[in-house]
């Protein structure tokens, strides 16, 4: 692990599974919706979908289950199940998020969100989690041409922030997100959620840490050591 010597200008955060503890909610909704449609969506296959935008996930479902898979029914079903779950139980935030955002705010570091979720889901999720208005920019999966692991969403985040990608720290929980941020040229910190990092993702990170509090400490260290 080589320590970057460049001054950090901004931080870009993933949303689901990184700031918001939503991946288990999505997993439950997708698996129950698939079951209602007469299909079994097992844990191992679901883990391959994490971090990717919905169109890519739907393409993977069709590849696995064939063209007869009732996509419209499945999409409506999981969406209803997810929203009902969230409206009943809320969306918890991940440990260390409050400390991370407080630290970045105190040091006047601009923060963007780069999420594979579409704009409606991102806006709703952040509002339910009490994070509405906390970020300088929010870039969603439906606002870029290519979803993660392509670098588009991170390149767009840096553009909106007005900084070079290599002066950004990206914090991600998924392999697809790590590969996207790394391909964009960002310093990437990984906080794994449901799935341990692959060897490829691990090699693309500056470091893998256990929590957002650890990520905050890594950023603080990089800022102290910057020229």
C-alpha positions as CSV (number, residue, x, y, z in Angstrom):
1,X,0.0,0.0,0.0
2,X,1.6,3.2,-1.2
3,X,0.5,6.3,0.7
4,X,-0.7,9.1,-1.6
5,X,1.1,12.4,-1.3
6,X,-1.5,14.6,-3.0
7,X,-3.7,17.0,-1.1
8,X,-7.3,15.7,-0.7
9,X,-9.9,18.0,-2.3
10,X,-13.1,16.0,-1.9
11,X,-14.7,12.7,-0.8
12,X,-17.2,10.7,-2.8
13,X,-19.4,8.2,-0.9
14,X,-21.4,5.2,-2.2
15,X,-24.9,5.0,-0.6
16,X,-26.4,1.5,-0.2
17,X,-24.4,-0.8,2.0
18,X,-21.9,2.0,2.7
19,X,-23.7,4.8,4.4
20,X,-27.1,3.2,4.6
21,X,-27.7,-0.3,5.9
22,X,-30.0,-1.1,3.0
23,X,-28.4,-4.1,1.3
24,X,-30.2,-6.6,3.5
25,X,-33.5,-4.8,2.8
26,X,-32.9,-5.0,-0.9
27,X,-31.8,-8.6,-0.6
28,X,-35.0,-9.5,1.3
29,X,-37.2,-7.7,-1.2
30,X,-35.6,-9.2,-4.3
31,X,-35.6,-12.7,-2.9
32,X,-39.2,-12.5,-1.8
33,X,-40.3,-10.9,-5.1
34,X,-38.5,-13.7,-7.0
35,X,-40.3,-16.3,-4.9
36,X,-43.7,-14.7,-5.6
37,X,-42.8,-14.9,-9.3
38,X,-42.0,-18.6,-8.9
39,X,-38.2,-18.3,-9.0
40,X,-35.4,-18.9,-6.4
41,X,-32.9,-16.1,-6.1
42,X,-30.2,-17.7,-3.9
43,X,-27.7,-15.8,-1.7
44,X,-24.7,-16.5,-3.8
45,X,-26.3,-15.1,-7.0
46,X,-27.6,-12.1,-5.2
47,X,-24.1,-11.2,-4.0
48,X,-23.0,-11.0,-7.6
49,X,-25.5,-8.2,-8.1
50,X,-24.4,-5.9,-5.3
51,X,-23.1,-2.5,-6.4
52,X,-24.5,-2.7,-9.9
53,X,-27.3,-0.5,-11.3
54,X,-30.7,-2.0,-11.8
55,X,-30.5,-2.4,-15.6
56,X,-27.4,-4.5,-15.2
57,X,-29.0,-6.6,-12.4
58,X,-32.1,-7.2,-14.5
59,X,-29.9,-8.3,-17.4
60,X,-28.2,-10.7,-15.1
61,X,-31.6,-12.1,-14.0
62,X,-32.7,-12.6,-17.6
63,X,-29.4,-14.4,-18.4
64,X,-29.8,-16.7,-15.4
65,X,-33.5,-17.4,-15.6
66,X,-34.2,-16.9,-19.3
67,X,-36.5,-14.7,-21.4
68,X,-39.7,-16.0,-19.7
69,X,-38.7,-14.4,-16.4
70,X,-41.6,-11.9,-15.6
71,X,-39.5,-8.8,-15.3
72,X,-42.3,-6.3,-15.1
73,X,-44.0,-8.3,-12.3
74,X,-40.8,-8.8,-10.5
75,X,-39.8,-5.1,-10.7
76,X,-43.2,-3.9,-9.3
77,X,-43.2,-6.6,-6.6
78,X,-39.7,-5.9,-5.2
79,X,-40.3,-2.2,-5.3
80,X,-43.5,-2.5,-3.3
81,X,-41.9,-4.9,-0.8
82,X,-38.9,-2.6,-0.4
83,X,-40.9,0.5,0.2
84,X,-43.2,-1.2,2.6
85,X,-40.3,-2.5,4.6
86,X,-38.6,0.9,4.7
87,X,-41.8,2.8,5.6
88,X,-42.4,0.4,8.5
89,X,-38.9,0.1,9.8
90,X,-36.9,3.0,8.5
91,X,-33.4,2.9,7.1
92,X,-30.6,2.7,9.6
93,X,-27.2,4.3,8.9
94,X,-23.9,2.5,9.2
95,X,-21.7,2.9,12.3
96,X,-19.3,5.7,12.0
97,X,-21.2,7.7,9.4
98,X,-22.1,10.5,11.8
99,X,-18.4,10.9,12.8
100,X,-17.2,10.8,9.2
101,X,-19.6,13.5,8.0
102,X,-18.9,15.6,11.1
103,X,-15.1,15.4,10.4
104,X,-15.5,16.2,6.7
105,X,-17.7,19.2,7.6
106,X,-15.3,20.5,10.2
107,X,-12.5,20.4,7.7
108,X,-14.7,21.9,4.9
109,X,-14.2,18.9,2.6
110,X,-16.9,18.8,0.0
111,X,-18.8,15.5,-0.3
112,X,-20.7,13.9,-3.1
113,X,-22.7,10.7,-3.3
114,X,-22.2,8.3,-6.2
115,X,-24.9,5.6,-6.0
116,X,-26.1,3.0,-8.5
117,X,-29.7,3.6,-7.3
118,X,-31.8,5.8,-9.5
119,X,-32.6,9.4,-8.4
120,X,-36.1,8.6,-7.0
121,X,-34.8,5.8,-4.8
122,X,-31.7,7.8,-3.7
123,X,-33.7,10.9,-2.8
124,X,-36.3,8.8,-0.9
125,X,-33.6,6.7,0.9
126,X,-31.6,9.7,2.0
127,X,-34.7,11.5,3.3
128,X,-35.9,8.5,5.3
129,X,-32.4,8.1,6.8
130,X,-32.3,11.8,7.8
131,X,-29.5,12.7,5.4
132,X,-31.3,15.0,3.0
133,X,-29.3,18.1,2.3
134,X,-26.1,16.8,3.8
135,X,-24.2,16.5,0.5
136,X,-22.8,18.9,-2.1
137,X,-23.9,16.7,-5.0
138,X,-25.7,13.4,-5.5
139,X,-25.0,11.4,-8.7
140,X,-27.3,8.5,-9.4
141,X,-27.1,5.5,-11.7
142,X,-29.7,6.8,-14.1
143,X,-27.7,10.0,-14.7
144,X,-24.7,8.3,-16.3
145,X,-24.3,6.1,-19.4
146,X,-22.4,3.2,-17.9
147,X,-23.0,2.0,-14.4
148,X,-20.4,0.6,-12.0
149,X,-17.9,-1.0,-12.4
150,X,-17.4,1.5,-15.3
151,X,-15.9,4.8,-13.9
152,X,-18.6,7.1,-15.3
153,X,-20.3,7.9,-12.0
154,X,-17.1,8.8,-10.3
155,X,-15.8,10.9,-13.2
156,X,-19.2,12.8,-13.1
157,X,-19.0,13.2,-9.4
158,X,-15.5,14.8,-9.6
159,X,-16.8,17.0,-12.5
160,X,-19.7,18.3,-10.4
161,X,-17.4,18.9,-7.4
162,X,-15.0,20.8,-9.7
163,X,-11.9,18.8,-8.7
164,X,-9.6,16.3,-10.4
165,X,-10.5,12.6,-9.7
166,X,-7.0,11.9,-8.4
167,X,-7.6,14.4,-5.6
168,X,-10.7,12.6,-4.5
169,X,-11.1,9.8,-1.9
170,X,-13.9,7.4,-2.8
171,X,-15.4,5.1,-0.1
172,X,-17.1,2.0,-1.3
173,X,-18.5,-1.3,0.0
174,X,-18.8,-3.4,-3.2
175,X,-16.4,-4.8,-5.7
176,X,-18.1,-3.0,-8.5
177,X,-17.9,0.3,-6.8
178,X,-14.2,-0.1,-5.9
179,X,-13.3,-1.0,-9.4
180,X,-15.3,2.0,-10.7
181,X,-13.7,4.5,-8.4
182,X,-10.2,3.1,-9.1
183,X,-10.8,3.2,-12.8
184,X,-11.7,6.9,-12.4
185,X,-8.3,7.5,-10.7
186,X,-9.6,8.1,-7.2
187,X,-7.9,7.0,-4.0
188,X,-10.3,4.2,-2.9
189,X,-11.1,3.0,0.6
190,X,-13.3,-0.1,1.0
191,X,-15.6,-0.9,3.8
192,X,-17.1,-4.3,2.9
193,X,-20.8,-5.0,3.7
194,X,-22.4,-8.3,2.8
195,X,-19.6,-9.6,0.7
196,X,-15.8,-9.8,1.4
197,X,-13.7,-8.1,-1.3
198,X,-12.5,-10.1,-4.2
199,X,-8.7,-10.2,-4.9
200,X,-9.2,-7.9,-7.8
201,X,-11.1,-5.3,-5.7
202,X,-8.7,-5.6,-2.8
203,X,-5.8,-4.8,-5.2
204,X,-7.6,-1.8,-6.5
205,X,-8.0,-0.2,-3.0
206,X,-5.7,2.0,-1.0
207,X,-7.0,0.1,2.0
208,X,-9.8,-2.1,3.3
209,X,-11.2,-1.2,6.7
210,X,-13.9,-2.5,9.0
211,X,-16.1,0.6,9.5
212,X,-16.7,4.2,8.4
213,X,-15.0,5.3,11.6
214,X,-11.9,3.5,10.4
215,X,-12.3,5.2,7.0
216,X,-12.5,8.6,8.8
217,X,-9.3,7.9,10.6
218,X,-7.6,6.9,7.3
219,X,-8.7,10.2,5.7
220,X,-7.5,12.1,8.7
221,X,-4.1,10.4,8.4
222,X,-3.9,11.2,4.7
223,X,-4.8,14.8,5.3
224,X,-2.1,15.2,8.0
225,X,0.5,13.7,5.7
226,X,-0.4,15.7,2.7
227,X,2.2,18.3,1.4
